[in-house]
Amino acid sequence: MQAKVPSDDGAGLRVAIVAAQWNEAIVRRLLDGALATLRAQGVADEAVEVVRVPGSFELPDAALWAARGGAAGRPGVGAVIALGCVIRGETEHFRLVADAASQGLLRVALETGIPVLNGVLAVENVGQAESRSGGEHGNTGSQVALAAIRMANLHARRWA
């Protein structure tokens, strides 16, 4: 049996990126990493639509709209990338937001059949966020963008 191995080739792919405005400096680094990876893998700049939302809690709504073609009814996207950063504070609020974002993004993927990639950092402190947005642990935005291309390509040649 031959395993299906998704391609890293992004040529011809349309991608939506929904990115939180909260923790802007970290999310900007995630977004820059995602955009650079998409471009490097052949996704045309005009085939990427970036939408900003207030925070990570709002990402699933925007992801759903993007997966369904947006308000303008644009042609469908091959994948949706969600980027955000939730940092622990003095309460459990950060966990509630991170869990809601994660569960909501999963639900969008399952309900629409469009790959939705979760690039929301849920971290203890700013140092961990910086480390995962271009620091010693790489750039989660870049990693999620490559996964989005692979999932979109797998989805396109899937069992349909």
SULPE-V250308 format. One record per residue. N is the residue number from 1. RES is the residue in one letter. PSI is psi in degrees with one decimal (NA if undefined). D_LAST is the distance of its C-alpha to the last C-alpha in Angstrom with 1 decimal. Layout:
N,RES,PSI,D_LAST
N,RES,PSI,D_LAST
This chain:
1,M,136.0,18.8
2,Q,124.8,17.6
3,A,143.1,16.5
4,K,120.4,13.9
5,V,115.6,16.2
6,P,147.2,15.3
7,S,151.8,17.4
8,D,5.2,20.3
9,D,117.2,20.2
10,G,4.7,20.1
11,A,131.5,20.8
12,G,-1.3,19.2
13,L,139.5,18.0
14,R,134.7,19.3
15,V,137.9,20.5
16,A,137.3,22.6
17,I,123.9,25.3
18,V,125.3,27.1
19,A,135.0,30.4
20,A,147.4,33.3
21,Q,-24.0,36.8
22,W,141.2,38.5
23,N,50.0,39.7
24,E,-45.6,39.3
25,A,-41.3,40.6
26,I,-47.1,38.1
27,V,-34.5,35.1
28,R,-40.0,36.3
29,R,-39.3,36.2
30,L,-44.2,32.7
31,L,-45.3,31.6
32,D,-41.1,33.5
33,G,-43.1,31.8
34,A,-46.3,28.3
35,L,-41.2,29.1
36,A,-41.3,30.8
37,T,-44.2,27.8
38,L,-46.2,25.3
39,R,-45.5,27.8
40,A,-27.2,28.5
41,Q,6.8,24.8
42,G,5.3,24.7
43,V,124.7,23.5
44,A,143.3,25.8
45,D,-40.2,28.3
46,E,-8.3,27.5
47,A,6.0,23.8
48,V,125.3,25.0
49,E,126.2,26.3
50,V,128.6,28.5
51,V,130.0,29.6
52,R,139.0,32.5
53,V,161.5,33.0
54,P,-46.8,36.2
55,G,-177.7,35.2
56,S,-29.4,32.5
57,F,-30.7,32.6
58,E,-6.5,31.3
59,L,-43.4,28.3
60,P,-39.3,25.8
61,D,-50.6,26.8
62,A,-36.9,26.4
63,A,-39.9,23.0
64,L,-46.0,21.8
65,W,-42.5,23.3
66,A,-43.7,21.8
67,A,-29.6,18.2
68,R,2.5,18.8
69,G,0.7,20.3
70,G,174.0,23.9
71,A,-28.6,26.8
72,A,-0.8,26.8
73,G,34.9,23.3
74,R,163.0,22.3
75,P,151.4,19.0
76,G,155.2,16.5
77,V,154.9,16.9
78,G,-24.6,14.7
79,A,156.9,16.8
80,V,132.8,19.9
81,I,127.2,22.8
82,A,128.7,25.6
83,L,133.0,29.0
84,G,176.4,32.1
85,C,122.9,35.0
86,V,121.6,36.8
87,I,133.6,40.1
88,R,136.4,42.1
89,G,-148.6,45.1
90,E,-8.2,47.9
91,T,179.9,45.7
92,E,5.9,42.4
93,H,-38.7,40.9
94,F,-37.4,39.0
95,R,-40.4,37.1
96,L,-43.7,36.3
97,V,-46.5,34.9
98,A,-43.8,32.9
99,D,-43.0,31.5
100,A,-42.4,30.7
101,A,-47.2,28.9
102,S,-49.2,26.9
103,Q,-39.1,25.9
104,G,-41.6,25.2
105,L,-40.7,22.9
106,L,-42.8,20.9
107,R,-40.9,20.8
108,V,-44.9,19.5
109,A,-45.8,16.6
110,L,-36.9,15.8
111,E,-32.2,16.5
112,T,-21.8,14.6
113,G,3.1,11.6
114,I,132.8,13.3
115,P,127.6,14.9
116,V,116.7,18.6
117,L,131.7,21.0
118,N,104.8,24.3
119,G,37.0,27.2
120,V,117.7,29.9
121,L,133.0,32.9
122,A,102.6,34.9
123,V,164.2,38.1
124,E,-30.7,41.7
125,N,171.2,43.4
126,V,-36.2,43.2
127,G,-43.1,43.8
128,Q,-39.0,40.6
129,A,-44.4,38.7
130,E,-38.5,40.4
131,S,-29.2,39.6
132,R,4.9,35.8
133,S,40.2,35.8
134,G,4.3,37.1
135,G,-147.4,39.7
136,E,-22.3,40.0
137,H,16.7,36.7
138,G,-160.2,34.8
139,N,110.3,32.9
140,T,-34.8,30.2
141,G,-44.0,29.1
142,S,-44.3,28.5
143,Q,-41.5,26.8
144,V,-35.2,24.4
145,A,-42.6,23.7
146,L,-41.0,22.7
147,A,-36.3,20.5
148,A,-43.2,18.9
149,I,-46.8,18.2
150,R,-44.4,16.7
151,M,-39.5,14.5
152,A,-41.4,13.4
153,N,-39.0,12.7
154,L,-43.1,10.8
155,H,-41.3,8.7
156,A,-31.8,8.3
157,R,17.4,7.3
158,R,-161.9,5.5
159,W,21.6,3.8
160,A,NA,0.0
